[in-house]
Amino acid sequence: MPAKSNAKSNDVYFADNLSVLKSMPDESVQLIYIDPPFNTGRKQTRGKSVTTRSETGSRLGFKGQRYDIVRETVLSYDDEFADYWLFLEPRLIEAWRLLAKTGTLYLHLDYREAHYAKVLLDGLFGRENFLNELIWAYDFGGKAKNRWPAKHDTILVYVKDADSYYFDSNAVDREPYMAPGLVTPEKVARGKLPTDVWWHTIVSPTGNEKTGYPTQKPIGILRRIIQASSAPGDLVLDFFAGSGTTGVVAASLERSFVLIDQNPEAIGVMRARFAAAEVPVRFHE
């Protein structure tokens, strides 16, 4: 079973997420889901990382190389990604520290940066702690004529400890079989466990779920993640909280949550959303 959190309430912070993350205790979080923006909204300073790794440490990078070597090699290819990663890297280092031994990180990205992030996370978390590359596929938006239309996001899944992580497939909502005639009626009635390719619509522009927040993610996607990688009573963290979907779903599944965002629009959306759902929350501004 995952480690239980001592959190007795749900908290939302209107703040720079790095400062809040640094204030949280080691191994206090069971599940972290983040959907970071690619455009951070500010100029990042290029420079060599001051992060150090022990020569005898357990976190080794690609082909056994130390993380610093992997990092410098990957970042030499793409200046734009390097600027982005220098913003995101210290936050992911904190995420690793905050995860319980049974914990899991879900990093939600698009196709432009997922391949870089995969190699760098192999170094940061350890390649042996890579669990899945999830593909969220949908069919909405523009239809490109000069290439295959991009209709998926990538969610990279890393665990804190490959020997101890929590995953409960029995708790996950099942989905219909695509070829029900090929399986027994009992299996049809139960449904099948989702694979690493998730067909799920985006948030409908006219549906009840829509908050108006531009990067809102569907409840169904977060529900699947939280069901699988946490248990009732656990603490869930989202430090790019946006519209607050992670918190809404966590509360509905009897988990506690910590959400962080520095966008006042996001805080306003979350205030209204949690009030409407009657979810008790402490706001810190």
VOKOLTI-984999 format. One record per residue: x, y, z of N, C-alpha, C, O in turn. Coordinates in steps of 0.1 Angstrom, whole numbers, padded with zeros to 4 digits, always signed. Atoms other than C-alpha are relative to their C-alpha. Last residue first. Layout:
VOKOLTI-984999
XYZXYZXYZXYZ...
END
This chain:
VOKOLTI-984999
-0004-0010+0010-0021+0339-0012+0009+0010+0006+0013+0019+0000-0011-0007-0005-0029+0306+0005+0005+0010-0010+0009+0006-0021-0008-0008+0010-0063+0291-0002+0010+0008+0007+0008+0015+0018-0007-0012-0005-0076+0264+0021+0008+0007-0010+0016+0001-0016-0014-0004+0005-0101+0241+0004+0005+0012+0008-0003+0021+0012-0007-0009-0009-0133+0223+0013+0014+0002-0003+0022-0008-0005-0013+0006-0004-0149+0208-0019+0007+0010+0010+0009+0021+0007+0000+0001-0014-0185+0219-0023+0012-0007+0006+0010-0016+0015-0001+0014-0003-0184+0213-0060-0001-0003+0015-0001-0015+0019+0012+0007+0006-0196+0248-0068+0000-0015+0003-0011-0020+0005+0012-0004-0007-0171+0262-0043-0013-0007-0005-0021-0011+0002+0001+0007-0012-0143+0241-0057-0012+0004+0008-0018-0004+0015+0003+0014+0003-0150+0254-0092-0001-0008+0013-0010-0017+0014+0014+0003+0005-0154+0290-0083-0003-0014-0001-0014-0019+0002+0009-0005-0010-0122+0292-0063-0014-0003-0003-0022-0009+0005+0001+0010-0010-0104+0271-0089-0009+0004+0012-0016-0005+0017+0007+0011+0005-0113+0295-0117-0001-0011+0011-0012-0017+0013+0015-0004+0000-0102+0325-0097-0008-0012-0005-0019-0014+0000+0005+0000-0014-0069+0308-0088-0014+0003+0000-0022-0002+0007+0002+0014-0005-0063+0299-0125-0005+0000+0014-0014-0008+0017+0011+0006+0007-0069+0335-0136-0003-0014+0005-0014-0018+0007+0012-0004-0008-0045+0348-0109-0013-0006-0007-0023-0008+0000+0009-0008+0009-0017+0327-0126-0013+0004+0008-0020-0005+0012-0003-0015-0002+0009+0317-0100-0008+0008-0010-0005+0020-0011-0001-0007+0013-0003+0281-0096+0002+0015+0003-0002+0020+0013-0008-0013+0001+0000+0255-0069-0001+0006-0014+0000-0001-0024-0001-0006+0013-0023+0226-0059+0007+0013+0001+0006+0021+0011-0007-0013+0000-0020+0204-0028+0001+0004-0015+0007-0003-0023-0008-0005+0011-0045+0175-0026+0007+0013+0004+0002+0021+0013-0003-0014-0003-0062+0151-0002+0008+0005-0012+0014-0002-0019-0014-0003-0002-0077+0119-0017+0001+0015+0004-0008+0023+0001-0003+0001-0014-0113+0107-0013+0015+0001+0002+0021-0005+0012-0005+0013-0002-0119+0099-0050+0006-0001+0015+0013-0011+0018+0011+0009+0003-0141+0130-0055+0004-0015+0003-0005-0023+0005+0010-0001-0010-0115+0151-0038-0011-0010-0002-0016-0016+0008-0006+0006-0012-0087+0138-0061-0011+0000+0012-0012-0009+0019+0001+0014+0001-0109+0145-0091+0006-0007+0013+0000-0016+0018+0014+0004+0001-0116+0181-0082-0001-0015+0000-0009-0021+0007+0007-0001-0013-0080+0186-0071-0014-0004+0000-0018-0011+0009-0006+0010-0008-0065+0173-0104-0006+0000+0014-0009-0010+0020+0006+0014+0003-0090+0193-0124+0006-0010+0009-0001-0019+0014+0002+0007-0013-0078+0226-0107-0007-0014-0002-0012-0020+0007+0014-0001-0004-0082+0249-0137-0003-0008+0012-0015-0008+0016+0009-0005+0010-0044+0255-0139-0015+0001+0005-0017+0008+0014+0014+0004-0003-0027+0234-0113-0010+0004-0010-0020-0002-0013+0005-0009+0011+0009+0236-0125-0015-0002-0001-0020-0007-0011-0005-0013-0002+0021+0223-0091+0000+0009-0012+0007+0019-0013-0001-0005+0014-0002+0193-0090+0005+0014+0002-0002+0023+0007-0006-0013+0002+0002+0172-0058+0000+0003-0015+0003-0005-0023-0003-0002+0015-0019+0142-0046+0005+0015-0002-0001+0024+0004-0002-0014+0004-0019+0132-0009+0004+0000-0015+0014-0006-0019-0014-0005+0005-0032+0098+0000-0001+0014-0004-0011+0020-0006-0008-0005-0011-0064+0091+0021+0014+0005-0004+0020+0012+0004+0007-0009-0009-0081+0069-0005+0009+0004+0012+0015-0004+0018+0011+0006-0007-0054+0051-0026-0007+0011+0008-0001+0022+0011+0001-0005-0014-0029+0064-0052-0012-0007+0006-0020-0014-0001-0013-0002-0007-0014+0053-0085-0002+0006+0014+0008+0011+0019-0010+0010+0001-0043+0037-0104+0012+0002+0010+0017-0008+0015+0005+0013-0004-0073+0057-0093+0011-0010+0000+0012-0018+0009+0001+0000-0014-0054+0090-0096-0005-0013+0006-0001-0018+0016-0013-0002-0007-0043+0084-0131-0001-0002+0015+0007-0009+0021-0007+0013+0003-0077+0071-0144+0014+0000+0007+0018-0010+0013+0006+0011-0008-0095+0100-0128+0008-0013-0001+0010-0020+0008-0005-0001-0014-0071+0125-0142-0005-0011+0009+0001-0016+0018-0015+0003+0000-0078+0114-0178+0006+0000+0014+0013-0009+0018-0002+0014+0002-0116+0112-0172+0015-0004+0000+0018-0015+0004+0001+0007-0013-0117+0147-0156+0003-0015-0002+0010-0021+0006+0012+0007-0004-0105+0161-0189+0000-0007+0013+0011-0012+0017-0001+0014+0003-0076+0186-0190-0013-0007+0005-0019-0003+0015+0007+0009-0008-0081+0224-0190+0001-0014-0005-0001-0016-0017-0007+0012+0001-0055+0243-0210-0006-0011+0009+0000-0020+0013-0004+0005+0014-0076+0273-0220+0007-0013+0000+0006-0020-0010-0014-0001-0001-0096+0278-0187+0006-0007-0013+0002-0018-0016-0005-0011+0008-0132+0283-0198+0015+0002+0001+0021+0010-0006-0001-0011-0009-0145+0260-0170+0004+0013-0008+0002+0024-0002-0008-0012+0004-0158+0233-0193+0000+0011+0010-0011+0016+0014-0014+0000-0007-0171+0202-0175+0008+0012-0003+0017+0015+0004+0001-0004-0013-0208+0209-0184+0014+0001+0007+0015+0008+0017+0004+0010-0010-0200+0206-0221-0001+0006+0014+0004+0017+0017+0014-0003-0004-0200+0233-0248-0005-0009+0011-0017-0008+0015+0002-0014-0001-0163+0235-0255-0014+0004+0005-0016+0015+0010+0009-0006+0010-0160+0198-0248-0002+0015+0002-0004+0019+0014+0011-0007-0007-0130+0189-0227-0009+0007-0010-0004+0015-0018-0004-0012-0007-0109+0167-0250-0012+0005+0008-0023+0000+0007+0003-0013+0006-0122+0132-0260+0006+0011+0009+0009+0009+0021+0009-0008-0009-0105+0101-0247-0002+0014-0006+0008+0020-0010+0009-0007+0009-0087+0073-0265-0010+0007+0009-0019+0001+0015+0013-0004-0006-0059+0063-0241-0008+0008-0010-0004+0019-0013+0006-0009+0010-0030+0043-0255-0014+0003+0005-0022-0006+0005-0008-0012-0001-0009+0027-0226-0004+0010-0011+0002+0020-0013-0014+0002+0003-0037+0001-0222+0008+0013+0001+0004+0022+0008-0006-0009+0010-0070+0006-0205+0015-0004-0002+0022-0008+0007-0009-0010-0006-0083-0024-0185+0006+0008-0011+0011+0003-0021-0015+0003+0000-0111-0041-0203+0008+0011+0007+0004+0023+0007-0008-0009+0007-0149-0041-0197+0015-0003+0001+0019-0012+0009-0010-0007-0009-0167-0060-0170+0007+0011-0007+0011+0021-0001+0007-0007-0011-0198-0068-0191+0009+0007+0009+0006+0018+0014+0007-0012+0006-0177-0076-0222-0007+0008+0011-0006+0020+0011-0010-0010+0003-0155-0099-0202-0006+0013-0005-0002+0024-0002-0005-0004-0013-0184-0119-0189+0010+0012-0001+0010+0021+0006+0010-0010-0005-0199-0120-0224+0004+0005+0014+0001+0017+0017+0012+0005-0006-0167-0137-0235-0009+0010+0005-0005+0022+0007-0002+0004-0014-0143-0121-0259-0013-0005+0006-0023-0004+0000-0011+0009-0001-0140-0118-0297+0003-0004+0014+0012-0012+0017+0003+0013+0005-0174-0104-0303+0011-0010+0002+0009-0022+0000+0006+0008-0011-0166-0074-0281-0004-0014-0004-0005-0023+0004+0005+0012+0008-0141-0061-0307-0007-0009+0010-0002-0020+0013+0002-0004+0014-0133-0026-0294-0005-0011-0009-0012-0008-0019-0008+0007+0010-0138-0038-0258-0003+0006-0014-0015+0008-0017+0006+0010+0009-0155-0011-0237+0011-0007-0009+0020-0001-0013+0005-0006+0012-0135+0007-0209-0005-0011-0009-0001-0023-0008-0002+0008+0012-0128-0002-0173-0006+0008-0012-0014+0017-0011+0013+0002+0008-0126+0024-0145+0004-0008-0013+0013-0005-0020+0002-0008+0012-0093+0018-0126-0013-0003-0007-0017-0015-0009+0007-0012-0003-0094+0004-0091-0003+0009-0012-0012+0018-0011+0013+0003-0003-0084-0031-0101-0009+0012+0003-0021+0011+0002+0008+0001+0013-0053-0018-0118-0015-0003+0003-0023+0000-0006+0012+0008-0003-0039-0007-0084-0009+0000-0013-0017+0008-0015+0008-0001+0012-0003+0006-0088-0012-0010+0002-0010-0022+0004+0014+0005-0002+0019+0014-0058-0007+0002-0014-0006+0012-0020+0011-0009+0004+0057+0016-0062-0014-0006+0001-0015-0018+0000+0009-0003-0011+0081-0005-0041-0013+0008-0005-0021+0011+0003+0003+0011-0008+0106-0022-0063-0011+0002+0010-0015-0007+0016+0006+0011+0008+0107+0003-0091-0004-0012+0008-0012-0020+0003-0007+0012-0002+0113+0031-0066-0007-0011-0007-0018-0015-0004-0012-0003-0009+0103+0067-0071+0009-0012+0002+0021-0011+0002+0002+0003-0014+0081+0059-0101+0012+0003+0008+0023+0004+0003-0011+0005-0008+0081+0075-0135-0003-0002+0014-0011+0005+0020+0003+0005-0013+0053+0080-0160+0012-0006+0006+0018-0015+0001-0011+0009-0005+0056+0101-0191-0002-0003+0015-0005+0005+0023-0001-0001-0015+0023+0115-0204+0011-0010+0004+0009-0023+0003-0008+0010-0006+0023+0122-0242+0001+0002+0015+0003+0014+0020-0009-0005-0010-0004+0142-0260+0008-0012+0006+0003-0024+0005-0003+0008-0013-0021+0131-0291+0009+0009+0008+0016+0017+0004+0012+0002-0008-0038+0144-0323+0003-0008+0012-0005-0017+0016-0004+0003-0013-0011+0159-0345-0012-0001+0009-0018+0009+0012+0005-0009-0011-0024+0158-0380+0004-0005+0013+0003-0017+0017+0010+0007-0008-0002+0138-0404-0005+0009+0011+0004+0014+0019-0006+0010-0009+0014+0163-0427-0011-0008+0007-0022-0005+0006-0013+0002+0005+0006+0188-0454+0008-0009+0009+0020-0010+0007+0001+0007+0014-0032+0188-0451+0014-0003-0005+0016-0011-0014-0011-0004+0009-0034+0196-0413-0001-0008-0013-0006-0019-0014-0003+0012+0009-0069+0191-0398+0011+0004-0010+0008+0010-0020-0003-0002+0014-0073+0215-0369+0004-0012-0007+0008-0022-0001-0009-0011+0004-0090+0207-0337+0003+0000-0015-0005-0006-0023+0006-0013-0001-0105+0175-0323+0010+0010-0004+0022+0008-0002+0003-0004+0013-0098+0138-0325-0008+0013+0000-0020+0013-0002+0013-0006+0002-0082+0125-0294-0001+0004-0014+0008+0003-0022+0004-0003+0013-0052+0103-0283-0014+0006-0001-0023+0001+0007+0014-0004+0000-0036+0103-0249-0004+0005-0014+0000+0015-0019+0004-0008+0011-0004+0083-0253-0015+0003+0002-0024-0006+0002+0014+0000+0003+0011+0070-0221-0003+0009-0012+0002+0020-0012+0003-0011+0008+0048+0063-0219-0014-0001-0004-0018-0009-0013+0008+0000+0012+0052+0040-0190+0001+0013-0008+0004+0023-0002+0011+0010-0001+0071+0029-0159-0007-0001-0014-0010-0012-0019+0010-0003+0010+0105+0045-0160-0010-0010-0001-0007-0022-0002+0012-0004-0006+0122+0037-0127-0010+0006-0010-0020+0012-0006+0008+0011-0005+0149+0016-0142-0013+0004+0007-0021-0005+0009+0007+0006+0011+0160+0046-0162-0008-0012+0004-0018-0016-0002-0005+0013+0002+0168+0065-0131-0008-0008-0010-0020-0009-0009+0007+0010-0008+0148+0094-0118+0007-0014+0000+0005-0022+0009+0004-0006-0013+0170+0123-0129-0006-0011+0009-0003-0012+0021-0012-0004-0009+0189+0105-0157-0004+0004+0014+0002+0000+0023-0008+0012-0003+0159+0087-0172+0012+0003+0009+0015-0005+0017+0006+0006-0012+0141+0120-0167+0006-0014+0003+0006-0018+0014-0004-0007-0012+0165+0137-0191-0006-0006+0013+0001-0007+0023-0014+0003-0002+0161+0110-0218+0004+0007+0013+0012+0001+0021-0002+0014-0003+0123+0112-0216+0014-0003+0004+0017-0010+0014+0003+0002-0014+0122+0150-0214+0002-0015+0004+0006-0017+0015-0011-0006-0009+0140+0153-0247-0003-0003+0014+0007-0008+0021-0012+0009+0002+0115+0129-0264+0012+0005+0008+0020-0003+0013+0000+0013-0008+0085+0146-0248+0012-0008-0002+0017-0015+0008-0010+0001-0010+0094+0181-0260+0001-0013+0007+0010-0016+0015-0012-0008+0002+0076+0188-0292+0011-0002+0010+0023-0001+0006-0011+0007+0008+0052+0159-0290+0012+0008-0002+0023+0002-0005+0004+0002+0013+0032+0174-0261+0012-0006-0008+0022-0008-0003-0007-0008+0010+0038+0170-0224-0007-0002-0014-0015-0011-0016+0008-0002+0012+0021+0156-0193+0006+0010-0009+0007+0022-0006-0004-0012+0007+0045+0144-0166-0007+0001-0014-0004-0007-0022+0006-0001+0013+0030+0118-0143+0003+0013-0006-0002+0024-0001+0001-0013+0007+0052+0111-0112-0006-0002-0014-0002-0011-0021-0001-0001+0015+0046+0081-0090-0001+0014-0005-0009+0022+0000+0006-0010+0008+0050+0073-0053+0003-0001-0015+0012-0008-0019+0010+0007+0008+0057+0041-0033-0006+0009-0011-0015+0005-0018-0006+0011+0007+0089+0055-0019-0009-0007-0009-0005-0014-0019-0002+0012-0009+0070+0087-0012+0007-0011-0008+0007-0011-0020+0007+0013+0002+0075+0115-0037+0004-0010+0011+0015-0012+0015+0013+0000-0007+0087+0149-0023-0007-0014-0001-0016-0017+0007-0002+0000-0015+0124+0145-0032-0014-0002+0007-0014-0009+0017-0006+0013-0004+0116+0134-0068+0002+0000+0015-0001-0011+0021+0010+0010+0001+0092+0164-0072+0006-0014+0005-0001-0021+0012+0008+0000-0012+0119+0187-0058-0011-0010-0001-0014-0016+0010-0008+0005-0011+0142+0176-0086-0007+0000+0013-0006-0009+0021+0001+0015+0001+0113+0180-0110+0010-0006+0010+0007-0017+0015+0013+0004-0005+0110+0216-0099-0002-0015-0001-0009-0021+0008+0000+0000-0015+0147+0222-0103-0013-0004+0006-0014-0008+0017-0009+0010-0007+0145+0208-0139+0000+0002+0015-0002-0008+0022+0007+0011-0005+0115+0228-0152+0008-0009+0009+0003-0015+0019+0011-0004-0008+0130+0263-0157-0006-0013+0007-0009-0012+0019-0006-0007-0012+0164+0250-0169-0011+0006+0009-0008+0008+0021-0004+0010-0009+0143+0226-0191+0007+0006+0012+0006+0001+0024+0011+0005-0006+0126+0254-0209+0004-0010+0011-0002-0009+0022+0005-0010-0008+0158+0272-0217-0012-0005+0008-0014-0002+0020-0009-0002-0011+0173+0240-0229-0005+0011+0009-0004+0009+0022+0003+0010-0010+0142+0232-0250+0009+0002+0012+0005+0000+0024+0013-0004-0005+0146+0265-0269-0003-0010+0012-0008-0006+0022-0001-0012-0009+0184+0260-0273-0014+0002+0007-0014+0005+0019+0012-0009+0002+0180+0225-0288+0000+0011+0010-0003+0009+0022+0007+0001+0013+0208+0200-0293-0010+0011-0003-0012+0014-0014-0008-0006+0010+0233+0209-0265-0007+0000-0013-0003+0007-0023+0003-0014+0001+0206+0202-0239+0008+0007-0011+0005+0018-0014+0014-0003+0006+0207+0165-0246-0002+0014-0002-0007+0018-0012+0001+0005+0014+0245+0161-0241-0013+0004-0006-0014+0008-0017-0008-0009+0008+0247+0184-0210-0001-0005-0015-0001+0004-0024+0006-0013+0001+0219+0165-0193+0007+0009-0010+0001+0015-0018+0012+0000+0009+0231+0131-0201-0005+0013-0002-0009+0017-0013-0005+0003+0014+0266+0139-0187-0012-0001-0009-0012+0005-0020-0006-0013+0005+0251+0155-0155+0005-0002-0015+0003+0007-0023+0010-0009+0005+0229+0124-0150+0006+0013-0006+0001+0018-0016+0005-0009-0010+0258+0100-0148-0010+0010-0006-0008+0014-0017-0006-0012-0002+0261+0075-0176-0006+0008+0011-0018+0006+0014-0008-0001-0012+0248+0040-0171+0008+0012+0002+0015+0014+0012-0012+0009+0002+0236+0035-0207+0010+0001+0012+0022+0000+0010+0000+0009+0011+0212+0065-0202+0013-0008-0002+0024-0002-0001+0007-0003+0013+0213+0079-0168+0002-0010-0011+0005-0022-0008-0009-0001+0011+0222+0066-0133-0008+0003-0013-0020+0000-0014+0007-0006+0011+0202+0073-0101+0010+0002-0012+0018+0012-0012+0007+0011+0007+0216+0049-0075-0006+0005-0013-0011-0003-0021+0014-0001-0001+0243+0072-0062-0007-0010-0009-0001-0016-0018+0005+0013-0004+0279+0061-0059-0015+0000+0001-0021-0010+0006-0006+0011+0009+0294+0089-0080-0006-0014+0004-0006-0023-0004-0011+0008-0006+0270+0112-0061+0005-0010-0010-0003-0016-0017+0004+0014-0003+0250+0136-0082+0012-0008+0005+0023-0006+0001-0010+0011-0001+0253+0173-0083-0006-0013+0002-0017-0014+0008+0004+0012-0006+0230+0201-0095+0011-0010+0000+0018-0012-0010-0008+0002-0012+0248+0233-0103-0004-0013+0007+0001-0016+0018+0007+0003-0012+0235+0232-0139+0009-0002+0012+0020-0007+0011-0003+0013-0004+0255+0250-0165-0007-0003+0013-0007+0005+0022-0012+0002-0008+0240+0281-0178+0001-0014+0004-0009-0022+0003-0008+0012+0003+0212+0297-0198+0012-0001+0009+0017+0009+0014-0015-0002+0002+0190+0322-0181+0007-0013-0003+0005-0023+0005-0008+0008-0009+0152+0319-0186+0015+0002-0003+0019+0005-0015-0013+0004+0005+0132+0347-0200+0007-0008+0010+0009-0004+0021-0011-0008-0005+0096+0347-0187+0013-0005-0006+0014-0016-0010+0004-0014-0002+0062+0335-0197+0011+0009+0004+0008+0021+0008+0001-0003-0014+0069+0298-0192-0003+0014+0003-0006+0018+0015-0004-0014-0001+0060+0289-0227-0001+0004+0014-0012+0007+0019-0013-0001+0007+0059+0251-0227+0006+0014+0001+0018+0016+0003+0000-0007+0013+0033+0251-0200+0013+0000-0006+0024+0000+0000-0007-0013+0001+0036+0223-0174-0002+0007-0013-0002+0001-0024+0001-0003+0014+0010+0196-0171+0006+0014-0002-0001+0024-0004-0002-0014+0005+0018+0181-0138-0001+0000-0015+0003-0009-0022+0004-0002+0014+0006+0150-0119+0003+0014-0003-0001+0024+0004-0001-0013+0006+0023+0140-0086-0004-0001-0015+0001-0009-0023+0002-0002+0015+0012+0111-0066+0002+0014-0004-0004+0023+0002+0002+0013+0007+0020+0097-0031+0000+0002-0015+0006-0006-0022+0010+0000+0010+0034+0129-0015-0001-0014-0007+0010-0019-0010+0013-0003-0006+0052+0134+0018-0011-0002-0010-0023+0000-0006+0008+0012+0002+0085+0118+0008-0014+0001+0006-0018-0008+0013-0004+0011+0008+0105+0148+0021-0010-0011+0000-0016-0014+0010-0010+0011-0005+0087+0176+0037+0003-0011-0010-0005-0014-0019+0007+0013-0003+0072+0206+0018+0010-0010+0005+0021-0011+0000+0005+0000-0014+0088+0241+0020-0007-0013+0004-0010-0015+0016-0011+0000-0009+0109+0236-0012-0004+0000+0015+0003-0005+0024-0006+0014+0000+0078+0228-0031+0011-0002+0010+0012-0012+0017+0009+0008-0007+0062+0261-0021+0005-0014+0001+0005-0021+0012-0001-0004-0015+0092+0281-0032-0009-0008+0008-0005-0012+0019-0013+0005-0006+0094+0262-0065+0001+0003+0015+0006-0005+0022+0000+0014-0005+0057+0267-0072+0013-0005+0006+0012-0013+0015-0009+0007+0008+0057+0305-0074+0002-0014+0005+0004-0016+0017-0014-0002-0003+0026+0314-0055+0009-0006-0011+0004-0014-0019-0003-0010+0010-0011+0313-0053+0014+0005+0002+0016+0015+0009-0010-0010-0002-0012+0281-0032+0000+0009-0013+0002+0004-0024-0003-0007+0013-0042+0258-0030+0008+0012+0003+0005+0020+0011-0007-0013+0000-0045+0234+0000+0002+0005-0015+0007-0003-0023-0004-0003+0013-0068+0205+0008+0005+0014-0001-0001+0023+0004+0008-0010+0007-0070+0194+0044+0005+0001-0015+0015-0005-0018+0014+0001-0005-0059+0168+0069-0009+0009-0008-0021+0010-0005+0008-0011+0004-0025+0160+0053-0015-0002+0005-0020-0012+0002+0005-0006-0013-0006+0134+0073-0009+0012-0003-0014+0018+0006-0004-0014-0002-0002+0114+0040-0006+0004+0014-0016-0001+0018+0011-0009-0002-0004+0076+0039+0005+0014+0004+0015+0016+0011-0001-0007-0013+0024+0057+0023-0011+0010+0002-0015+0017-0008-0008-0012+0000+0012+0036-0006+0000+0006+0014-0008+0003+0023+0008-0012+0000+0000+0000+0000+0009+0012+0000+0020+0012+0005
END
